[in-house]
Amino acid sequence: MPGVLPEGESVPRDGSLPAAARRAVGARGFGVYVHVPFCASRCGYCDFNTYTSAELGGGASRETYAETVLAELALAARVLGDTPPPRVDTVFVGGGTPTLLPADDLARILDGIDRTWGLAADAEVTTEANPESVTPASLKALRAAGYTRISLGMQSAAPGVLAILDRQHSAGRATAAAREARDAGFDHVNLDLIYGTPGETAADFAASLAQVVAAGVDHVSAYALIVEEGTRLAARMRRGELAYPSDDVAADRYLAAEAALGGAGFAWYEVSNWARSAAARCRHNLLYWTGADWWGLGPGAHSHVGGVRWWNVKHPTAYARRLAAGESPGLAREVLTPDEAHMEDVMLRLRLASGLPLEVLDEAGRAAAQQALADGLLTADGYAAGRAVLTLRGRLLADAVVRDLLP
């Protein structure tokens, strides 16, 4: 969750939503996101809304965090009132490092969600984790509490790359944690990779991919390094200590990922995500990418219900104070216009292997899609079936294709 929040209109103190938004909740699926803002240390590339103990001082406490989240959940139940979602399809606990909280606290939060709105019988329940923050015992406790999926931040198998990123775990810890998660009974295990870090070689990334495949996970996310202003990594690059990432290198790394993962039985389903089967795809992220609804709990968390999007105050202390006063922690919100909703729909669904229906494009957009087909950026089979589906080359140029398809 990026640390910089957008602007918008104020959120009512009671968090109330327009009646039309409440009536529409869950029509296209409903998920719950829980943001846990605590980290043991700050990675040099991280711009997320996270805090170490030193940064928080005495202003917020891990020990009371679960209760604070449950207080926001109670407020959410009041806001939706007699128009609750039909069920909770997915839960995603992110951060930060959620597994810095005791497993019992993560279990209490999940139980609170189930008691409030009801988890679907086949609900996907994910927690993120840093590899050094879990043990076989904690993983078994999470699985027993109802967590079905875990996403581990590996980033790289190269010690030098981990050092540049300021990661705390050893080179082999991520894959060991993935095996421990499998042994604990998790249905699905993801490993995250970052490519294009200064100093990373092609051999480094190939070794990372090989370790991921050998770990037996069924999902992989791989993202090009993005240098965010205000981070330690950005400062080092401005001083000339490190080179800025190269677009050409990032493209080469992406092609390497597609070749290695495709050869090992993974298939891409979103530009930066690969899964061994349809069941292994992250259903929570698919809710985001297909315009469904979700309630975000926690400081800085974003929510989307019935075309209304809002975001909470960032700092954990301000978040807790508002809830203690019986007020919404919402900082600001926006009601998406039809044009804004269309733009986001095109941007997100084009990144999916299922593609974007050509019928949602205007005349200029359909002409641009035809040109993209001629340029080898869209698949012929998809186009013949009435959908814009990116080719491998198209995935490398996805942002440019989106710009061409939009008014």
C-alpha positions as CSV (number, residue, x, y, z in Angstrom):
1,M,0.0,0.0,0.0
2,P,1.8,3.2,-1.2
3,G,2.3,5.8,1.5
4,V,1.0,8.8,-0.4
5,L,-2.8,9.1,-0.4
6,P,-4.8,11.0,-3.1
7,E,-7.2,13.9,-2.4
8,G,-10.9,13.7,-2.3
9,E,-14.1,14.9,-0.6
10,S,-14.4,14.4,3.2
11,V,-15.9,11.3,4.6
12,P,-18.9,11.7,7.0
13,R,-17.9,11.2,10.6
14,D,-20.1,8.2,10.9
15,G,-18.7,6.8,7.6
16,S,-22.2,6.6,6.0
17,L,-22.4,5.8,2.3
18,P,-25.0,6.8,-0.3
19,A,-28.0,4.5,-0.4
20,A,-27.2,3.5,-4.1
21,A,-23.7,2.3,-3.1
22,R,-25.0,0.3,-0.2
23,R,-27.7,-1.4,-2.4
24,A,-25.0,-2.5,-4.9
25,V,-22.5,-3.9,-2.4
26,G,-21.2,-7.4,-3.3
27,A,-23.0,-7.6,-6.6
28,R,-19.7,-8.5,-8.3
29,G,-18.1,-10.1,-5.3
30,F,-16.9,-8.8,-2.0
31,G,-13.6,-9.0,-0.2
32,V,-12.0,-7.6,3.0
33,Y,-8.5,-6.2,3.1
34,V,-6.7,-5.8,6.4
35,H,-3.7,-3.5,6.6
36,V,-1.1,-4.3,9.3
37,P,1.3,-1.3,9.3
38,F,4.1,-2.8,11.4
39,C,7.6,-3.8,10.2
40,A,10.7,-4.9,12.0
41,S,12.8,-2.7,9.7
42,R,12.2,-0.5,6.7
43,C,13.4,-1.8,3.3
44,G,15.3,0.7,1.3
45,Y,12.8,0.6,-1.7
46,C,9.6,0.7,0.4
47,D,7.1,3.5,0.1
48,F,4.3,1.7,1.8
49,N,2.4,2.9,4.8
50,T,4.5,1.0,7.3
51,Y,6.2,1.8,10.6
52,T,9.0,0.3,12.7
53,S,8.7,0.4,16.5
54,A,11.2,3.3,16.6
55,E,9.1,5.3,14.1
56,L,5.9,4.8,16.1
57,G,7.4,5.5,19.5
58,G,4.7,5.1,22.1
59,G,1.9,6.2,19.8
60,A,0.5,2.9,18.7
61,S,0.8,-0.7,19.9
62,R,0.9,-4.1,18.2
63,E,-0.7,-5.5,21.4
64,T,-3.9,-3.5,20.9
65,Y,-4.0,-3.5,17.1
66,A,-6.4,-6.4,16.7
67,E,-9.0,-4.7,18.9
68,T,-8.7,-1.5,16.9
69,V,-9.2,-3.3,13.6
70,L,-12.3,-5.1,15.1
71,A,-13.6,-1.6,16.1
72,E,-13.5,-0.5,12.5
73,L,-15.1,-3.8,11.5
74,A,-18.0,-3.0,13.9
75,L,-18.3,0.5,12.3
76,A,-18.4,-1.1,8.8
77,A,-21.2,-3.3,9.9
78,R,-23.1,-0.3,11.1
79,V,-22.5,1.6,7.9
80,L,-23.8,-1.2,5.7
81,G,-26.6,-2.0,8.1
82,D,-29.4,-3.8,6.5
83,T,-27.6,-4.0,3.2
84,P,-24.6,-6.3,4.0
85,P,-22.7,-8.2,1.3
86,P,-24.2,-11.6,0.6
87,R,-20.9,-13.2,1.7
88,V,-17.1,-12.5,2.0
89,D,-15.4,-14.2,-0.9
90,T,-11.9,-13.3,0.0
91,V,-9.8,-11.8,2.8
92,F,-6.3,-10.5,2.3
93,V,-4.1,-9.4,5.2
94,G,-1.3,-7.2,4.0
95,G,1.3,-4.8,5.2
96,G,3.8,-4.1,6.5
97,T,4.4,-7.6,8.0
98,P,1.1,-9.0,9.2
99,T,2.9,-12.0,10.8
100,L,4.6,-9.7,13.3
101,L,1.2,-9.9,15.0
102,P,0.6,-13.1,17.0
103,A,-1.2,-15.8,15.1
104,D,-4.0,-15.6,17.7
105,D,-4.6,-11.9,16.8
106,L,-4.7,-12.7,13.1
107,A,-7.2,-15.5,14.0
108,R,-9.3,-13.1,16.0
109,I,-9.5,-10.6,13.1
110,L,-10.6,-13.4,10.7
111,D,-13.2,-14.7,13.2
112,G,-14.5,-11.1,13.5
113,I,-15.0,-10.9,9.8
114,D,-16.8,-14.2,9.7
115,R,-19.1,-13.2,12.6
116,T,-19.8,-9.9,11.0
117,W,-20.6,-10.8,7.4
118,G,-20.0,-14.5,7.0
119,L,-17.1,-16.1,5.1
120,A,-18.1,-18.0,2.0
121,A,-17.7,-21.8,2.3
122,D,-14.8,-21.6,-0.2
123,A,-13.4,-18.3,0.9
124,E,-9.8,-17.5,0.0
125,V,-8.0,-16.2,3.1
126,T,-4.4,-14.8,2.5
127,T,-1.8,-13.3,4.7
128,E,1.4,-11.7,3.5
129,A,4.6,-12.6,5.5
130,N,8.3,-11.9,5.5
131,P,10.2,-15.2,5.5
132,E,11.9,-14.5,8.8
133,S,8.7,-13.7,10.5
134,V,7.1,-17.2,10.4
135,T,8.0,-20.5,11.9
136,P,6.5,-24.0,11.4
137,A,4.5,-23.5,14.6
138,S,3.1,-20.1,13.6
139,L,2.3,-21.3,10.1
140,K,0.3,-24.3,11.6
141,A,-1.5,-21.9,13.9
142,L,-2.5,-19.7,11.0
143,R,-3.7,-22.6,8.9
144,A,-5.7,-23.9,11.8
145,A,-7.3,-20.4,12.2
146,G,-8.6,-20.6,8.6
147,Y,-5.9,-19.0,6.5
148,T,-5.7,-20.9,3.2
149,R,-3.0,-18.9,1.3
150,I,0.2,-17.2,2.2
151,S,2.3,-14.8,0.2
152,L,6.0,-14.6,1.1
153,G,8.3,-11.7,0.2
154,M,11.3,-13.4,-1.4
155,Q,12.4,-10.6,-3.8
156,S,15.7,-12.4,-4.7
157,A,17.9,-15.4,-4.0
158,A,21.1,-13.3,-4.5
159,P,22.6,-12.1,-1.2
160,G,24.0,-9.0,-2.9
161,V,20.6,-8.0,-4.3
162,L,18.9,-8.6,-0.9
163,A,21.5,-6.3,0.7
164,I,20.8,-3.5,-1.8
165,L,17.1,-3.9,-1.1
166,D,17.7,-3.9,2.7
167,R,16.0,-7.2,3.1
168,Q,16.6,-8.9,6.5
169,H,16.2,-12.6,5.5
170,S,18.9,-14.8,4.2
171,A,19.0,-16.0,0.6
172,G,17.5,-19.4,1.3
173,R,15.0,-18.5,4.0
174,A,12.1,-17.6,1.6
175,T,12.0,-21.0,-0.1
176,A,12.4,-22.8,3.2
177,A,9.4,-20.8,4.6
178,A,7.5,-21.8,1.5
179,R,8.1,-25.5,2.1
180,E,7.2,-25.0,5.8
181,A,3.9,-23.4,4.7
182,R,3.1,-26.4,2.4
183,D,3.9,-28.7,5.3
184,A,1.6,-26.7,7.5
185,G,-1.3,-27.4,5.1
186,F,-1.6,-24.2,3.2
187,D,-3.6,-24.8,0.0
188,H,-1.7,-22.1,-1.9
189,V,1.7,-20.5,-1.5
190,N,3.0,-17.5,-3.4
191,L,6.6,-16.1,-3.6
192,D,7.1,-12.5,-4.6
193,L,10.1,-11.5,-6.7
194,I,11.6,-8.1,-7.6
195,Y,13.7,-7.8,-10.7
196,G,15.9,-5.0,-12.1
197,T,17.7,-4.1,-8.9
198,P,21.0,-2.3,-9.5
199,G,23.8,-4.9,-9.5
200,E,21.5,-7.8,-10.2
201,T,22.8,-10.0,-13.0
202,A,20.9,-12.3,-15.4
203,A,22.4,-15.2,-13.6
204,D,21.2,-13.8,-10.2
205,F,17.6,-13.7,-11.5
206,A,17.8,-17.1,-13.2
207,A,18.9,-18.5,-9.8
208,S,16.0,-16.8,-8.1
209,L,13.6,-18.3,-10.6
210,A,15.1,-21.7,-10.3
211,Q,14.8,-21.6,-6.5
212,V,11.1,-20.5,-6.8
213,V,10.3,-23.4,-9.1
214,A,12.2,-25.9,-6.8
215,A,10.3,-24.7,-3.7
216,G,7.1,-26.2,-5.1
217,V,4.9,-23.1,-4.8
218,D,1.8,-22.7,-7.0
219,H,1.9,-18.9,-7.5
220,V,4.6,-16.4,-8.4
221,S,4.4,-12.6,-8.5
222,A,7.3,-10.8,-10.2
223,Y,7.6,-7.0,-10.4
224,A,10.1,-4.6,-11.9
225,L,11.8,-2.5,-9.2
226,I,10.1,0.9,-8.9
227,V,12.1,3.7,-7.3
228,E,9.8,5.8,-5.2
229,E,10.7,9.3,-4.1
230,G,11.4,9.7,-0.4
231,T,12.9,6.2,-0.1
232,R,16.5,5.3,1.0
233,L,17.0,3.7,-2.4
234,A,16.0,6.8,-4.3
235,A,18.4,8.9,-2.2
236,R,21.3,6.5,-3.0
237,M,20.6,6.8,-6.7
238,R,20.4,10.6,-6.6
239,R,23.9,10.5,-4.9
240,G,25.2,8.3,-7.6
241,E,25.9,5.4,-5.3
242,L,23.6,3.1,-7.4
243,A,22.5,3.1,-11.0
244,Y,18.9,3.7,-11.9
245,P,16.9,0.7,-13.2
246,S,17.1,0.0,-16.9
247,D,13.9,-0.5,-18.9
248,D,15.8,-2.8,-21.3
249,V,17.1,-4.9,-18.4
250,A,13.6,-5.1,-16.9
251,A,12.2,-6.3,-20.3
252,D,14.9,-9.0,-20.4
253,R,14.1,-10.1,-16.9
254,Y,10.4,-10.3,-17.7
255,L,11.1,-12.5,-20.7
256,A,13.3,-14.7,-18.5
257,A,10.5,-15.0,-16.0
258,E,8.0,-16.0,-18.6
259,A,10.3,-18.6,-20.1
260,A,11.3,-20.2,-16.8
261,L,7.9,-20.2,-15.2
262,G,6.1,-21.2,-18.4
263,G,8.5,-24.1,-18.8
264,A,7.8,-25.2,-15.2
265,G,4.0,-25.4,-15.7
266,F,3.0,-21.9,-14.6
267,A,0.7,-19.7,-16.8
268,W,0.4,-16.0,-16.6
269,Y,-3.1,-14.7,-15.7
270,E,-2.1,-11.1,-15.0
271,V,0.9,-9.3,-16.4
272,S,2.9,-9.7,-13.2
273,N,1.4,-12.9,-11.9
274,W,1.7,-16.6,-12.8
275,A,-0.2,-19.6,-11.4
276,R,0.1,-23.4,-11.8
277,S,-3.7,-23.7,-12.1
278,A,-6.9,-21.6,-12.2
279,A,-7.4,-22.6,-8.5
280,A,-4.0,-21.1,-7.6
281,R,-4.8,-17.6,-8.9
282,C,-5.2,-14.9,-6.3
283,R,-9.0,-14.4,-6.1
284,H,-8.7,-11.4,-3.9
285,N,-6.5,-9.5,-6.4
286,L,-8.9,-10.6,-9.2
287,L,-11.7,-8.7,-7.2
288,Y,-9.6,-5.6,-7.5
289,W,-8.9,-6.1,-11.2
290,T,-12.5,-6.8,-12.2
291,G,-14.1,-3.9,-10.3
292,A,-15.7,-5.8,-7.4
293,D,-16.2,-4.4,-3.9
294,W,-14.0,-4.6,-0.8
295,W,-13.8,-3.0,2.6
296,G,-10.3,-2.0,3.7
297,L,-9.6,-2.1,7.4
298,G,-6.5,-0.4,8.9
299,P,-4.6,2.9,8.7
300,G,-4.3,4.0,5.1
301,A,-6.4,1.2,3.8
302,H,-8.5,1.8,0.7
303,S,-12.1,0.6,0.2
304,H,-14.5,0.4,-2.7
305,V,-18.2,-0.1,-2.4
306,G,-20.8,0.5,-5.1
307,G,-18.7,3.0,-7.0
308,V,-17.5,4.9,-3.9
309,R,-13.9,4.7,-3.0
310,W,-12.4,6.0,0.2
311,W,-9.2,5.7,2.2
312,N,-8.3,5.9,5.9
313,V,-6.0,8.2,7.7
314,K,-2.4,7.0,7.4
315,H,-1.0,7.0,10.9
316,P,-1.9,4.2,13.3
317,T,-2.3,6.6,16.2
318,A,-4.7,8.9,14.3
319,Y,-6.5,5.8,13.1
320,A,-6.9,4.4,16.6
321,R,-8.0,7.8,18.1
322,R,-10.8,8.2,15.6
323,L,-12.2,4.8,16.2
324,A,-11.9,5.3,20.0
325,A,-14.0,8.4,19.6
326,G,-16.7,6.4,17.6
327,E,-15.8,8.1,14.3
328,S,-14.9,6.8,10.9
329,P,-11.2,6.6,10.2
330,G,-11.9,7.6,6.7
331,L,-9.8,10.6,5.5
332,A,-11.4,11.2,2.1
333,R,-13.4,9.6,-0.6
334,E,-14.5,9.9,-4.2
335,V,-17.5,8.8,-6.3
336,L,-16.2,7.4,-9.6
337,T,-17.8,9.0,-12.7
338,P,-18.7,6.7,-15.5
339,D,-15.7,7.9,-17.5
340,E,-13.3,7.2,-14.5
341,A,-14.8,3.8,-14.0
342,H,-14.4,3.0,-17.7
343,M,-10.8,4.1,-17.7
344,E,-9.9,1.9,-14.7
345,D,-11.8,-1.0,-16.2
346,V,-9.7,-0.8,-19.4
347,M,-6.5,-0.3,-17.5
348,L,-7.0,-3.3,-15.2
349,R,-8.8,-5.9,-17.4
350,L,-6.4,-5.5,-20.3
351,R,-3.6,-6.7,-18.0
352,L,-5.5,-10.0,-17.5
353,A,-5.0,-13.1,-19.6
354,S,-8.8,-13.2,-20.0
355,G,-8.5,-9.8,-21.7
356,L,-10.9,-6.9,-22.3
357,P,-14.2,-7.2,-24.3
358,L,-13.8,-5.0,-27.4
359,E,-17.4,-3.9,-27.1
360,V,-16.6,-1.7,-24.1
361,L,-14.3,0.4,-26.3
362,D,-15.5,3.4,-28.2
363,E,-14.9,3.7,-32.0
364,A,-11.4,5.2,-31.6
365,G,-10.5,2.5,-29.1
366,R,-11.6,-0.3,-31.4
367,A,-9.6,1.2,-34.2
368,A,-6.6,1.4,-31.8
369,A,-7.2,-2.3,-30.9
370,Q,-7.1,-3.2,-34.5
371,Q,-3.8,-1.4,-35.0
372,A,-2.5,-3.1,-31.8
373,L,-3.4,-6.4,-33.4
374,A,-1.6,-5.5,-36.6
375,D,1.5,-4.5,-34.5
376,G,1.6,-7.9,-32.8
377,L,0.5,-6.5,-29.4
378,L,-2.9,-8.4,-29.2
379,T,-3.5,-12.1,-30.0
380,A,-5.4,-13.0,-33.1
381,D,-7.4,-15.7,-31.4
382,G,-8.5,-13.2,-28.7
383,Y,-9.4,-10.6,-31.2
384,A,-11.5,-13.0,-33.3
385,A,-13.4,-13.9,-30.1
386,G,-14.1,-10.2,-29.4
387,R,-11.5,-9.6,-26.8
388,A,-8.3,-7.6,-26.5
389,V,-5.7,-10.1,-25.1
390,L,-2.1,-9.1,-24.9
391,T,0.6,-11.0,-26.6
392,L,4.0,-11.5,-24.8
393,R,5.3,-8.4,-26.6
394,G,2.1,-6.6,-25.7
395,R,2.6,-7.4,-22.0
396,L,6.0,-5.6,-22.2
397,L,4.2,-2.6,-23.6
398,A,0.9,-2.9,-21.7
399,D,0.9,0.7,-20.5
400,A,1.3,2.0,-24.0
401,V,-1.5,-0.3,-25.3
402,V,-3.8,1.0,-22.6
403,R,-3.1,4.7,-23.5
404,D,-4.0,3.9,-27.1
405,L,-7.3,2.2,-26.3
406,L,-8.5,5.0,-24.0
407,P,-10.2,8.2,-25.3
